[in-house]
Amino acid sequence: MAIQRRTFIASSACLLPAVALRNVLAQSLPATPAAPIVSPVPAGQDRSGHLHSLGFSSLAFKVVPSDTAGNLFIIEHTNLMPKTGPALHLHFSQEEWFYVMEGEVRFQVGERRLQLGPGESLLAPRRIPHTFSAVGSPAHMLIAFTPADKMEQYFIDAAAHPELAATEEFTNRYDMQWMGPSPFWKS
């Protein structure tokens, strides 16, 4: 059965722009995609080769924003001493995820308080006040921020000035809002 001229022209009119677009896209993409950068970070070490400190903890940057186009920042948080930790704060543009590897950690997220142990995790959603503190012996956690926003710079600057890290003026510079002292500092 022969195809009618009108049907052929109508079908071709739809098909030709799609073929042309495919050709344009093929010419604008590299022939071979670049190999991803693989950067293993040894246990207890930092991606840049040196650890960072907030006075009450030691931080190792495991995944930095430049690895993920600013979408993710992961730190290993160790040597957290009891009755210390960050001030009660919130992040305007990122979620913060906590994974406890060792020890016990108390959290406050919004009005809810809970305690987590090894293997347990918790998400602190953006714009919800949160804080944490080790219970008893030091704790060891992974903490992830997504998107990364200004968090890497916050920790670099906080390590240079640990006495300022938990202050309102300093915290608010990094798209966070200082909400007050941690309720765990006095408990």
C-alpha positions, -999 to +999 in steps of 0.1 A: +000+000+000+015+033-011+017+062+015-002+093+004+018+124-002+000+144+025+006+118+052+043+115+042+048+153+043+031+156+077+051+128+092+084+142+078+076+177+092+075+162+128+106+140+123+130+164+107+133+188+136+140+159+160+168+146+137+183+181+133+182+186+171+199+152+177+227+162+152+232+196+169+234+179+204+258+153+191+282+179+177+281+200+210+289+170+233+325+157+236+331+125+217+343+107+248+331+117+283+358+127+307+367+101+333+354+110+367+379+120+393+384+092+418+399+105+451+400+079+478+404+094+513+421+071+539+405+064+572+410+092+597+425+115+571+412+147+553+407+151+516+432+181+516+457+163+538+451+181+571+424+179+597+403+208+610+393+216+645+365+235+662+381+232+696+356+205+708+360+182+677+383+172+649+369+173+613+381+154+582+366+166+549+357+135+530+338+148+500+342+185+492+318+207+472+341+210+442+338+172+438+301+174+433+294+208+416+284+221+450+257+194+456+273+176+486+298+181+514+306+153+538+327+155+570+339+129+595+334+144+629+354+129+658+365+134+694+332+152+703+334+157+740+303+157+763+283+189+768+299+205+737+287+209+701+273+235+679+249+262+690+213+257+682+210+268+645+193+262+612+204+261+576+184+282+551+193+261+520+205+226+529+196+195+547+221+181+573+224+143+577+241+127+606+253+090+608+266+079+642+296+055+638+307+052+675+294+065+708+261+080+717+249+114+705+220+135+717+202+155+691+176+182+691+158+188+658+129+212+661+112+205+694+122+168+693+151+154+714+165+119+708+196+099+714+213+078+686+239+051+688+262+034+663+246+027+629+217+051+634+211+082+614+190+113+614+181+141+589+178+177+601+157+193+573+165+229+561+150+257+582+145+235+612+166+244+643+190+216+654+220+208+675+238+178+690+262+167+717+281+135+727+268+115+757+296+103+780+326+092+759+336+108+726+315+101+696+323+096+659+299+106+631+297+113+594+278+145+586+266+154+551+252+187+538+232+189+506+235+212+488+269+222+501+263+259+500+289+277+522+295+249+547+331+240+536+341+277+540+323+279+574+344+250+587+376+263+573+370+298+589+357+282+621+389+261+625+409+293+621+388+310+648+372+283+670+363+308+697+339+324+672+324+292+657+294+292+680+286+329+680+256+345+663+275+370+641+299+343+628+272+317+622+249+340+604+276+348+577+273+314+562+235+312+553+227+298+587+208+313+615+221+311+651+191+303+673+208+304+707+231+283+729+228+246+727+205+232+754+231+204+759+258+229+771+242+230+805+227+196+809 
